Amino acid sequence: MLLTALESTLNRNIAASSAARTLCARLAGKSLRLQLTGLPFELLLRAEADRIHLSSDASTTADAKLSGTPIGLLNLAVKESASSLSGSSVRMEGDAEVAQGFSQLLKQARPDIEEELSRVVGDVAAHQVGTTVRSLLGFGRRVGNTFLQNAGEYLSEEGRDVPSKTEAEEFIRDVDTLRDDVERFAARLNTLELKSKNK
């Protein structure tokens, strides 16, 4: 039932977007499997001419497969580029172009949660829920950023385990100066050797 509702929402959004329809047509006949590690759940996405079909069929071989934790796959879904796979916990197998194509298609067809919720509970309640969720997510981001900033300041200022940004920049500048000096010295030495051989 949940897969059917998700499939119809995605297909409604594909139908409303010419870019999504073009992507879907390009992927026609191709499939992507999403495997959630740690959970006995797999999702198979298969593109048809102008729509996408979702199933939990584990027996069909897919053209590409993404496997990772639910959080890892969600993080990948909100990032702009699939090159973000390199730094994530998500593993990809199979045809990378197919995986990239489905990633773009899902971003084009991604439902607006507030709009979908308004169909069930009404516009006012959906807007209030959306505002609450956005403020909670913003608070979580601010707390995370503050923690990282405080941890960085402690490590560089209090613990002296990590150099400060100014110290690191000075060190890099000194290394560059030393490298340039060594190169000039080597060039001067070569010139002197040539002169001594010519005598």
ZAMARGU-4260 file (C-alpha; in steps of 0.2 Angstrom, whole numbers, plus 5000, padded with zeros to 4 digits):
<rodrens>
0) 5000/5000/5000 | 5014/5012/5005 | 5024/5008/4989 | 5008/5011/4978 | 5005/5028/4986
5) 5024/5032/4984 | 5023/5026/4966 | 5008/5036/4961 | 5015/5052/4969 | 5032/5050/4960
10) 5022/5047/4943 | 5011/5062/4946 | 5027/5073/4948 | 5035/5065/4933 | 5019/5068/4923
15) 5020/5087/4928 | 5038/5089/4923 | 5045/5089/4905 | 5063/5086/4911 | 5057/5071/4922
20) 5047/5064/4907 | 5062/5065/4896 | 5073/5057/4909 | 5061/5043/4912 | 5060/5040/4893
25) 5079/5039/4892 | 5079/5026/4906 | 5065/5016/4899 | 5068/4997/4902 | 5082/5001/4915
30) 5081/4997/4933 | 5089/5002/4950 | 5089/4992/4966 | 5090/5001/4983 | 5096/4990/4997
35) 5095/4995/5015 | 5109/4988/5025 | 5104/4981/5042 | 5086/4980/5036 | 5077/4966/5027
40) 5071/4978/5013 | 5075/4981/4995 | 5066/4992/4983 | 5067/4990/4964 | 5064/5005/4953
45) 5060/5001/4935 | 5058/5015/4922 | 5045/5013/4908 | 5041/5026/4894 | 5033/5039/4905
50) 5032/5032/4922 | 5042/5023/4936 | 5037/5006/4944 | 5041/5002/4962 | 5042/4984/4969
55) 5050/4975/4983 | 5055/4960/4971 | 5071/4954/4976 | 5073/4941/4962 | 5075/4952/4947
60) 5092/4958/4942 | 5094/4977/4941 | 5106/4987/4930 | 5113/4996/4945 | 5112/4994/4964
65) 5114/5006/4978 | 5116/4999/4995 | 5119/5008/5012 | 5111/5013/5028 | 5094/5022/5027
70) 5103/5038/5033 | 5117/5036/5020 | 5104/5034/5006 | 5094/5049/5013 | 5110/5060/5013
75) 5114/5055/4996 | 5097/5059/4990 | 5098/5077/4996 | 5115/5080/4989 | 5116/5089/4972
80) 5129/5078/4964 | 5131/5059/4963 | 5150/5062/4964 | 5146/5063/4983 | 5146/5044/4983
85) 5164/5044/4985 | 5163/5052/5002 | 5148/5042/5008 | 5144/5025/5016 | 5134/5020/5001
90) 5141/5007/4989 | 5136/5007/4970 | 5137/4991/4959 | 5133/4990/4940 | 5130/5003/4928
95) 5135/5020/4935 | 5125/5030/4921 | 5109/5021/4926 | 5112/5025/4944 | 5115/5043/4940
100) 5100/5044/4928 | 5088/5037/4942 | 5096/5049/4955 | 5092/5064/4943 | 5074/5057/4940
105) 5070/5055/4958 | 5076/5073/4962 | 5065/5079/4948 | 5050/5069/4954 | 5054/5072/4973
110) 5037/5076/4981 | 5034/5092/4991 | 5030/5084/5008 | 5020/5099/5013 | 5009/5099/4998
115) 5007/5080/4999 | 5002/5082/5018 | 4990/5096/5013 | 4980/5083/5003 | 4977/5073/5019
120) 4975/5086/5033 | 4972/5103/5024 | 4983/5118/5019 | 4984/5126/5036 | 4989/5111/5046
125) 5001/5105/5033 | 5009/5122/5033 | 5011/5122/5052 | 5019/5104/5052 | 5031/5110/5038
130) 5036/5125/5048 | 5039/5115/5063 | 5049/5102/5054 | 5060/5116/5045 | 5063/5124/5062
135) 5068/5108/5070 | 5080/5104/5055 | 5087/5121/5056 | 5090/5120/5075 | 5098/5103/5072
140) 5110/5110/5059 | 5114/5125/5070 | 5118/5113/5085 | 5129/5102/5073 | 5138/5117/5066
145) 5141/5125/5084 | 5148/5108/5090 | 5160/5107/5076 | 5166/5125/5078 | 5168/5123/5097
150) 5177/5106/5095 | 5189/5114/5082 | 5192/5129/5093 | 5196/5118/5108 | 5208/5107/5098
155) 5217/5122/5092 | 5217/5134/5106 | 5214/5124/5122 | 5221/5107/5119 | 5235/5113/5106
160) 5232/5096/5097 | 5229/5105/5081 | 5237/5120/5074 | 5226/5136/5072 | 5221/5142/5055
165) 5233/5156/5056 | 5247/5144/5061 | 5243/5132/5047 | 5243/5146/5034 | 5260/5153/5041
170) 5267/5135/5040 | 5261/5133/5022 | 5268/5150/5017 | 5285/5145/5025 | 5286/5128/5016
175) 5282/5137/4999 | 5296/5150/5003 | 5308/5136/5007 | 5303/5126/4991 | 5306/5142/4980
180) 5323/5145/4989 | 5329/5127/4986 | 5324/5128/4968 | 5333/5144/4966 | 5349/5137/4975
185) 5348/5121/4963 | 5347/5132/4948 | 5362/5143/4954 | 5372/5127/4958 | 5368/5120/4940
190) 5374/5137/4933 | 5390/5136/4943 | 5393/5118/4938 | 5391/5122/4920 | 5404/5137/4921
195) 5417/5125/4930 | 5415/5112/4916 | 5417/5125/4903 | 5434/5132/4910
</rodrens>
